Amino acid sequence: MDVDIRELNEKVKESSKFVDVVMAEVSKVMVGQKAMMERLIMGFLTGGHVLLEGVPGLAKTTAVKSLAQAINTQFQRIQFTPDLLPADLIGTMIYNPKSSTFETKKGPVFSNIVLADEINRAPAKVQSALLEAMQEKQVTIGENTFSLEEPFLVLATQNPIEQEGTYPLPEAQVDRFLFKIKVGYPTRSEESEIVKRITKSESYKIQPVIDASQIIKARKIVSEIYIDEGVSNYILDLVFATREPKAFGLPELEPLINFGGSPRASINLTMAAKAYAFLRHRGYVTPDDVKLVGMDVLRHRVLLTYEAEAEEKTSEDVIRAIFDKVEVP
């Protein structure tokens, strides 16, 4: 097995070189937010969709657009608004009077990278129109079902739901996101650099440095990354602790958790840990990889009770307690 891991390490080191190239290209426009950019790239490596949450002005949209420009693929931006209709996303059937038939007009979801900008500005029926595309990589219009071309990725941004004019995302849709990333403010030095760049007349243009075929090839290698049985069991323990906290010595969490993570949480946490190892040019997963991506994978999958809200507990508080308690292999 040691020989296999060494060979896998070399294979990953060689195939993951493009990650540094993409990060360097994107950094021409983006200042800081390295963790967010890494999570976006990990979305590409796993085929997992990414939800970015933060107040306006934190470069969420800029980050997605910059990454899309660095990858030579089809890109569509959809601005979600209260008057948006499902047909505006997926398309519709249009009557052609010349042929006396209905023809399919495909919507902007038929692209490789779809930026759902301010996704929580549209009502639930519009948000739900993305469910089939996100889970099954296909879209049904009328009686016809169309497959979406790989790689297909939904990168969504949203403002915190406390702000006016927003709609909470349906839980079924939130669960389909690999990551929910909370975007924070830049540091003082980063903000100083941002101000300097923006206020200069000079502009930076991002060039495509990889194409879709490289992403698809990298996905296969990510799936081959070695994960020890002990680490796999650690992932299962973390997810099961969100469902049965008492069994893991956390009885105080039981009245706080309404629903724990589904099997999709275990799958996504495993794939995210593999992608993180790939970013670090490693052919194997460590428990630290799981810890570093765990919050972004689990924070939107643990649903709390009214009692937790009354005690002003967040899903992050619960997940931190679980990570502190569950034994690391």
Secondary structure as GFF3:
##gff-version 3
##sequence-region A 1 329
A	DSSP	alpha_helix	2	15	.	.	.	ID=ss1
A	DSSP	alpha_helix	17	26	.	.	.	ID=ss2
A	DSSP	alpha_helix	34	46	.	.	.	ID=ss3
A	DSSP	beta_strand	49	53	.	.	.	ID=ss4
A	DSSP	alpha_helix	60	70	.	.	.	ID=ss5
A	DSSP	beta_strand	71	72	.	.	.	ID=ss6
A	DSSP	beta_strand	75	79	.	.	.	ID=ss7
A	DSSP	alpha_helix	86	90	.	.	.	ID=ss8
A	DSSP	beta_strand	91	96	.	.	.	ID=ss9
A	DSSP	beta_strand	101	106	.	.	.	ID=ss10
A	DSSP	beta_strand	113	117	.	.	.	ID=ss11
A	DSSP	three_ten_helix	119	121	.	.	.	ID=ss12
A	DSSP	alpha_helix	124	128	.	.	.	ID=ss13
A	DSSP	alpha_helix	131	136	.	.	.	ID=ss14
A	DSSP	beta_strand	138	141	.	.	.	ID=ss15
A	DSSP	beta_strand	144	147	.	.	.	ID=ss16
A	DSSP	beta_strand	153	158	.	.	.	ID=ss17
A	DSSP	alpha_helix	171	174	.	.	.	ID=ss18
A	DSSP	beta_strand	177	182	.	.	.	ID=ss19
A	DSSP	alpha_helix	188	199	.	.	.	ID=ss20
A	DSSP	beta_strand	210	211	.	.	.	ID=ss21
A	DSSP	alpha_helix	212	224	.	.	.	ID=ss22
A	DSSP	alpha_helix	229	243	.	.	.	ID=ss23
A	DSSP	three_ten_helix	245	248	.	.	.	ID=ss24
A	DSSP	three_ten_helix	251	256	.	.	.	ID=ss25
A	DSSP	beta_strand	257	259	.	.	.	ID=ss26
A	DSSP	alpha_helix	263	279	.	.	.	ID=ss27
A	DSSP	alpha_helix	287	298	.	.	.	ID=ss28
A	DSSP	beta_strand	303	304	.	.	.	ID=ss29
A	DSSP	alpha_helix	306	310	.	.	.	ID=ss30
A	DSSP	alpha_helix	315	325	.	.	.	ID=ss31
###
